[in-house]
Amino acid sequence: MTRRPRLLATSDLHVTYQQNREFVTELTAPSPDDWLIVAGDVGEKFHDVEWALGLLRKRFREVVWVPGNHELWTTKDDPVQSRGEVRYRQLVEMCRSLGVHTPEDPFPVFDGEGGPVAVAPLFTLYDYTFRPAGTTDKESALAKAVEAGVVCTDEYFLHPDPHPSRDEWCRARIAESARRLDEVDHELRTVLISHWPLVRDPTLVLRYPEFALWCGTELTADWHLKHRAAVAVYGHLHIPRTIRGDGVRFDEVSLGYPREWKPRGWTGAPLLDVLREGDAR
Protein backbone atom coordinates (compact mmCIF):
# COMPACT_ATOMS: atom_id res chain seq x y z
CA MET A 1 0.00 0.00 0.00
CA THR A 2 1.42 3.41 -0.99
CA ARG A 3 1.88 5.81 1.92
CA ARG A 4 0.11 9.15 1.57
CA PRO A 5 2.21 12.34 1.82
CA ARG A 6 2.76 13.68 5.33
CA LEU A 7 2.96 17.23 6.67
CA LEU A 8 6.19 17.46 8.70
CA ALA A 9 7.61 20.31 10.75
CA THR A 10 10.76 21.72 12.32
CA SER A 11 11.96 25.12 13.54
CA ASP A 12 14.82 27.00 15.19
CA LEU A 13 17.46 25.39 13.00
CA HIS A 14 20.00 28.13 13.84
CA VAL A 15 22.40 27.17 11.07
CA THR A 16 25.02 29.65 12.29
CA TYR A 17 26.13 26.76 14.52
CA GLN A 18 28.18 24.24 12.56
CA GLN A 19 26.54 21.22 14.24
CA ASN A 20 23.12 22.59 13.31
CA ARG A 21 24.32 23.24 9.77
CA GLU A 22 25.36 19.59 9.55
CA PHE A 23 21.96 18.61 10.95
CA VAL A 24 20.21 20.52 8.16
CA THR A 25 22.54 19.01 5.56
CA GLU A 26 21.31 15.56 6.65
CA LEU A 27 17.64 16.55 6.77
CA THR A 28 15.78 14.61 4.08
CA ALA A 29 12.17 13.87 3.28
CA PRO A 30 11.06 10.36 4.28
CA SER A 31 9.04 10.42 1.06
CA PRO A 32 9.50 12.74 -1.95
CA ASP A 33 5.85 13.85 -1.64
CA ASP A 34 6.15 15.00 1.99
CA TRP A 35 5.73 18.68 2.87
CA LEU A 36 7.88 20.56 5.39
CA ILE A 37 6.95 23.41 7.72
CA VAL A 38 9.88 25.57 8.90
CA ALA A 39 8.59 27.66 11.79
CA GLY A 40 11.25 30.36 11.90
CA ASP A 41 14.75 31.05 13.24
CA VAL A 42 16.60 29.38 10.39
CA GLY A 43 19.48 31.78 11.02
CA GLU A 44 20.52 35.38 11.53
CA LYS A 45 22.27 36.10 8.25
CA PHE A 46 20.23 36.53 5.10
CA HIS A 47 22.34 34.20 2.97
CA ASP A 48 22.35 31.46 5.63
CA VAL A 49 18.56 31.47 5.55
CA GLU A 50 18.66 31.30 1.75
CA TRP A 51 21.11 28.39 1.82
CA ALA A 52 19.06 26.32 4.27
CA LEU A 53 15.65 26.92 2.69
CA GLY A 54 17.09 26.32 -0.78
CA LEU A 55 18.51 22.97 0.32
CA LEU A 56 15.27 21.89 1.99
CA ARG A 57 13.17 22.99 -0.99
CA LYS A 58 15.10 20.52 -3.17
CA ARG A 59 14.22 17.67 -0.81
CA PHE A 60 10.54 18.21 -0.02
CA ARG A 61 7.52 18.52 -2.31
CA GLU A 62 6.58 21.83 -0.63
CA VAL A 63 8.25 23.98 2.02
CA VAL A 64 6.27 26.48 4.13
CA TRP A 65 8.22 29.12 6.08
CA VAL A 66 7.42 31.78 8.66
CA PRO A 67 9.95 34.28 9.98
CA GLY A 68 11.31 34.09 13.49
CA ASN A 69 12.95 36.90 15.38
CA HIS A 70 16.46 35.82 14.28
CA GLU A 71 15.71 36.19 10.57
CA LEU A 72 14.55 39.72 11.31
CA TRP A 73 17.73 40.73 13.13
CA THR A 74 20.12 43.17 11.46
CA THR A 75 23.60 42.34 12.73
CA LYS A 76 26.81 44.16 11.87
CA ASP A 77 28.39 41.11 10.20
CA ASP A 78 25.48 40.44 7.81
CA PRO A 79 26.21 41.78 4.28
CA VAL A 80 22.46 42.42 3.97
CA GLN A 81 21.88 45.44 6.21
CA SER A 82 18.16 46.03 5.60
CA ARG A 83 15.92 46.48 8.62
CA GLY A 84 12.37 45.88 9.73
CA GLU A 85 9.65 45.66 7.11
CA VAL A 86 12.12 46.01 4.24
CA ARG A 87 14.14 43.05 5.51
CA TYR A 88 11.01 40.94 5.92
CA ARG A 89 9.89 41.72 2.36
CA GLN A 90 13.34 40.79 1.05
CA LEU A 91 13.09 37.46 2.86
CA VAL A 92 9.67 36.89 1.30
CA GLU A 93 10.99 37.61 -2.19
CA MET A 94 13.95 35.31 -1.62
CA CYS A 95 11.59 32.52 -0.52
CA ARG A 96 9.39 33.04 -3.56
CA SER A 97 12.45 32.75 -5.82
CA LEU A 98 13.07 29.33 -4.22
CA GLY A 99 9.46 28.21 -4.45
CA VAL A 100 8.94 28.40 -0.66
CA HIS A 101 5.53 29.43 0.71
CA THR A 102 5.45 32.52 2.97
CA PRO A 103 2.86 34.40 5.05
CA GLU A 104 2.32 36.70 2.05
CA ASP A 105 1.24 33.93 -0.34
CA PRO A 106 -2.09 32.11 -0.76
CA PHE A 107 -2.42 29.44 1.92
CA PRO A 108 -1.78 26.05 0.28
CA VAL A 109 -4.13 23.14 0.91
CA PHE A 110 -2.46 19.92 2.04
CA ASP A 111 -4.47 16.89 0.96
CA GLY A 112 -2.22 14.09 2.18
CA GLU A 113 -2.32 12.11 5.42
CA GLY A 114 -4.68 13.87 7.85
CA GLY A 115 -5.91 16.35 5.22
CA PRO A 116 -7.38 18.28 3.66
CA VAL A 117 -6.23 21.27 5.70
CA ALA A 118 -5.36 24.86 4.88
CA VAL A 119 -1.72 25.36 5.82
CA ALA A 120 -1.57 28.90 7.21
CA PRO A 121 1.88 30.46 7.76
CA LEU A 122 1.47 33.52 10.01
CA PHE A 123 3.86 36.33 10.86
CA THR A 124 2.58 37.54 14.23
CA LEU A 125 5.45 38.96 16.34
CA TYR A 126 4.76 39.98 19.99
CA ASP A 127 3.43 42.99 21.83
CA TYR A 128 4.68 42.60 25.43
CA THR A 129 1.28 41.40 26.71
CA PHE A 130 2.65 38.12 28.14
CA ARG A 131 3.56 40.12 31.25
CA PRO A 132 5.14 38.96 34.53
CA ALA A 133 2.97 38.78 37.62
CA GLY A 134 2.55 42.11 39.36
CA THR A 135 2.91 44.23 36.22
CA THR A 136 0.12 46.01 34.39
CA ASP A 137 1.65 47.55 31.27
CA LYS A 138 4.60 47.31 28.89
CA GLU A 139 6.74 49.76 30.84
CA SER A 140 6.39 48.06 34.22
CA ALA A 141 6.84 44.64 32.63
CA LEU A 142 10.05 45.67 30.87
CA ALA A 143 11.34 47.27 34.07
CA LYS A 144 10.78 44.01 35.95
CA ALA A 145 12.56 42.05 33.20
CA VAL A 146 15.53 44.42 33.34
CA GLU A 147 15.61 44.08 37.14
CA ALA A 148 15.72 40.29 36.74
CA GLY A 149 18.53 40.57 34.17
CA VAL A 150 16.35 39.20 31.36
CA VAL A 151 16.39 41.28 28.17
CA CYS A 152 15.84 39.68 24.76
CA THR A 153 18.49 40.41 22.12
CA ASP A 154 15.63 41.61 19.90
CA GLU A 155 15.80 44.89 21.78
CA TYR A 156 19.12 45.55 20.04
CA PHE A 157 18.86 43.81 16.65
CA LEU A 158 15.15 43.52 15.67
CA HIS A 159 14.23 46.91 14.25
CA PRO A 160 10.54 47.65 13.56
CA ASP A 161 11.09 50.26 10.79
CA PRO A 162 8.96 51.97 9.59
CA HIS A 163 6.66 51.10 12.50
CA PRO A 164 7.21 53.15 15.68
CA SER A 165 7.72 50.02 17.82
CA ARG A 166 7.77 46.23 17.72
CA ASP A 167 4.38 46.07 19.43
CA GLU A 168 2.83 48.35 16.80
CA TRP A 169 4.35 46.19 14.06
CA CYS A 170 2.84 43.20 15.86
CA ARG A 171 -0.62 44.75 15.85
CA ALA A 172 -0.34 45.46 12.13
CA ARG A 173 0.68 41.85 11.50
CA ILE A 174 -2.18 40.52 13.64
CA ALA A 175 -4.70 42.54 11.63
CA GLU A 176 -3.27 41.27 8.33
CA SER A 177 -3.08 37.65 9.52
CA ALA A 178 -6.64 37.76 10.85
CA ARG A 179 -7.87 39.12 7.54
CA ARG A 180 -6.14 36.32 5.64
CA LEU A 181 -7.49 33.64 7.99
CA ASP A 182 -11.04 34.97 7.67
CA GLU A 183 -10.81 34.30 3.93
CA VAL A 184 -10.08 30.57 4.34
CA ASP A 185 -12.86 28.22 3.23
CA HIS A 186 -14.90 27.60 6.40
CA GLU A 187 -15.23 23.93 5.44
CA LEU A 188 -11.49 23.47 5.92
CA ARG A 189 -9.62 22.88 9.12
CA THR A 190 -6.34 24.77 9.43
CA VAL A 191 -2.76 24.20 10.49
CA LEU A 192 -1.75 27.48 12.15
CA ILE A 193 1.99 28.16 11.92
CA SER A 194 3.74 30.92 13.81
CA HIS A 195 7.23 31.22 15.21
CA TRP A 196 5.80 32.66 18.43
CA PRO A 197 3.20 30.54 20.28
CA LEU A 198 -0.36 31.70 19.73
CA VAL A 199 -1.31 31.10 23.38
CA ARG A 200 0.57 31.88 26.56
CA ASP A 201 0.44 28.38 28.07
CA PRO A 202 3.72 27.13 26.52
CA THR A 203 5.64 29.95 28.23
CA LEU A 204 4.56 28.93 31.72
CA VAL A 205 7.50 26.51 31.98
CA LEU A 206 10.17 29.07 31.08
CA ARG A 207 13.13 29.12 33.47
CA TYR A 208 12.97 32.91 33.39
CA PRO A 209 9.26 33.86 33.27
CA GLU A 210 10.10 37.47 32.33
CA PHE A 211 11.23 36.24 28.89
CA ALA A 212 7.58 35.56 28.01
CA LEU A 213 7.34 39.27 27.15
CA TRP A 214 9.07 38.48 23.83
CA CYS A 215 7.06 35.32 23.12
CA GLY A 216 3.67 36.29 21.74
CA THR A 217 0.50 38.32 22.12
CA GLU A 218 -2.83 37.91 23.89
CA LEU A 219 -4.49 38.97 20.62
CA THR A 220 -4.15 35.42 19.23
CA ALA A 221 -5.42 33.58 22.31
CA ASP A 222 -8.60 32.29 20.64
CA TRP A 223 -7.34 31.79 17.08
CA HIS A 224 -7.09 28.01 17.42
CA LEU A 225 -10.86 27.96 18.03
CA LYS A 226 -11.92 30.81 15.80
CA HIS A 227 -10.00 29.47 12.81
CA ARG A 228 -10.74 25.73 13.20
CA ALA A 229 -7.19 24.61 13.96
CA ALA A 230 -6.40 20.94 13.61
CA VAL A 231 -3.04 21.80 15.18
CA ALA A 232 -0.98 24.90 15.95
CA VAL A 233 2.75 24.70 15.21
CA TYR A 234 5.33 27.02 16.76
CA GLY A 235 8.97 27.33 17.82
CA HIS A 236 10.97 30.05 19.62
CA LEU A 237 11.06 28.60 23.15
CA HIS A 238 13.46 25.74 22.39
CA ILE A 239 11.26 23.46 24.49
CA PRO A 240 10.03 20.82 22.00
CA ARG A 241 6.84 19.24 23.29
CA THR A 242 3.12 18.86 22.71
CA ILE A 243 0.40 20.36 24.88
CA ARG A 244 -3.38 20.57 24.43
CA GLY A 245 -5.79 23.42 24.88
CA ASP A 246 -9.53 23.38 24.13
CA GLY A 247 -9.00 19.99 22.45
CA VAL A 248 -6.40 21.41 20.04
CA ARG A 249 -2.78 20.28 19.88
CA PHE A 250 0.00 22.84 20.16
CA ASP A 251 3.29 21.43 18.86
CA GLU A 252 6.63 23.11 19.47
CA VAL A 253 9.00 21.74 16.83
CA SER A 254 12.27 23.50 17.74
CA LEU A 255 15.69 22.03 17.18
CA GLY A 256 17.45 24.75 19.20
CA TYR A 257 21.13 25.23 19.99
CA PRO A 258 23.56 22.26 20.10
CA ARG A 259 23.89 22.55 23.88
CA GLU A 260 20.12 22.03 24.09
CA TRP A 261 19.47 19.26 21.57
CA LYS A 262 22.60 17.14 22.00
CA PRO A 263 21.64 15.96 25.54
CA ARG A 264 18.39 14.62 24.09
CA GLY A 265 20.45 12.06 22.24
CA TRP A 266 19.06 12.92 18.83
CA THR A 267 20.90 11.25 16.00
CA GLY A 268 19.97 11.84 12.40
CA ALA A 269 17.28 14.43 11.74
CA PRO A 270 13.85 13.95 13.36
CA LEU A 271 10.79 15.72 12.00
CA LEU A 272 7.38 15.96 13.61
CA ASP A 273 4.32 14.69 11.74
CA VAL A 274 1.86 17.44 12.70
CA LEU A 275 -1.27 15.62 11.48
CA ARG A 276 -0.47 12.35 13.24
CA GLU A 277 -3.11 10.54 15.24
CA GLY A 278 -2.66 10.79 19.00
CA ASP A 279 -0.08 12.76 20.93
CA ALA A 280 2.97 10.51 21.03
CA ARG A 281 6.23 12.26 20.25
Secondary structure, DSSP 8 states (H G I E B T S, - for coil): ------EEEEB---TTSHHHHHHHHT---SSTT-EEEE-S-S-SSHHHHHHHHHHHHTTSSEEEE---TTTTB--TT-S----HHHHHHHHHHHHHHHT-B-TTS---EE-STT--EEEEE------S-S--TT--SHHHHHHHHHHTT---THHHHB--TTSSSHHHHHHHHHHHHHHHHHTS-TTSEEEEE-SS-SSSGGGGG-SSGGGGGGS--GGGTTHHHHTTEEEEEE-SSS--EEEEETTEEEEE-B---HHHHGGGT--S---EETT-SSS--
